[in-house]
Amino acid sequence: MAHELGSGIGEIPKGGGPRIFRGFGRTSDALPKRTGLSSFFYLPALVPAMLLIAYGLLVIWSASLSITEASFPRQVLGVALGVVAAGFVWRYDYRSLQNVTRVLLVVDVALMLLPSVPGLSYSAKGMSGWIKLFGFTFQPSEIAKLVTIYLMAGLAAQYNGKIDDFHEYVKLCGTLLVPFVLILTQPDLGTGLVILVTGATIIICGGAKRSWVLVTLAILVGGIALVVITSMTDGLPHILKQYQLKRLIVFIDPSVDPTGDGYNLQQAEIAVGSGGLFGKGIGNATQAGQGFLPEAHTDFVFALLSEEFGFVGSFLLLALFGWLMFSTVRLAMKVDAPFAKLVLVGVCSMWMFQLLENVGMCIGMMPITGIPLPFISFGSSSMLGQCMAVGMVQSVWYHRQKSA
């Protein structure tokens, strides 16, 4: 049975919190009273996030010099809206969300179904996961990612770091499958993978037994193999769309589709390699600027960044992400309440997976998906969601010493 938890971060729950953090860091003594900005903001995570946003604006401004679709004013608007939204998230006491998981699930489902509402739905590049309201387009799944983090953290925190009942573990996995399956109907496999990986990480860090996790992974791998095989076999149900299947095949052998996704991958690798040590400079990305690299300002923005800023610019990007994620995990080790820990784990795993996938697909290490690079890729919806994620981290810090 689940244990009742105190809502204050300063309270030490029975069992010592989620298993992955037990014995690491310190308790509430590690969160002393501070003065100045550090009493309101968790600067170790806020500073790299702000630098990444500034870096992203520089990259999009550079892209706008040669790519018409890369509207710099629109990206600035996305940042402005994101900062305002992050401020609301920062000041809101997130702890009140721990005990309203049913409401969060309803909100999550509503966000996923919103693009299906007549009069609101809007299709972009073959995906119907957008809505259009008052002339503005928006992707609700970006907010759904964050709702899913609160949802899964609230559910997993009830077990106080130790999920001993297999039926409870199955219920957690089943709840996670709800937003995952709904997002696949749009279809948006990339966002679905982000939600699945983020939720799974929260469940694992929430105290799921290793044997259960390994069995689940084996079932998942077997299921994926079955889906791929049936999608490639005539007369059997084709669950994967043709373009999704091609992307998986191209990942193994780019020459299979030399004019489609194979071409995109080759051009991305050329762009990354041609950047050299210091890059070609702002506005001098020939692969993107001359139209050889498609979606250079969105899906393949890392290739554009690497071509213009070279290895040094790429290393700077990864260093800033490393700083941001390390600081977030460090805060998770210090706080006491399982809900706070798991919210931070969810945010960090979301950033990490999107970073690995976006960078990996540009260098041929991961399959091609439509997963944006946080803070860098063009898109107001993505920027809004990422800024709000920063607000979630800051909210944990801001409410660290407040009573329930």
Protein Blocks (a to p, Z undefined) as FASTA:
>chain_A
ZZdddfbfklccehkiafklgopacdfklmccdehjllmpcfklmmmmmmmmmmmmmmmm
mmmmmmmklcfklmmmmmmmmmmmmmmmmmpcfklmmmmmmmmmmmmmmmmmmmmpghja
cceehiakbcceehiacdfklmmmmmmmmmmmmmmmmnnopafbfklmmmmmmmmmmmmm
mmmmmpcfklmmmmmmmmmmmmmmnopafklmmmmmmmmmmmmmmmmmmmmpghiacfba
fklmmmmmmmmmmmlmmmlmmmmmmmmmmmmmmnmmnonbehiafklmnomaghklmmmm
mmmmmmmnommlmmmmmmmmmmmmmmmmmmmmmpmblklmmmmmmmmmmmmmmmmmmmmm
mnopaccdfbdcehkagcfklmmmmmmmmmmmmmmmmmmmgcZZ
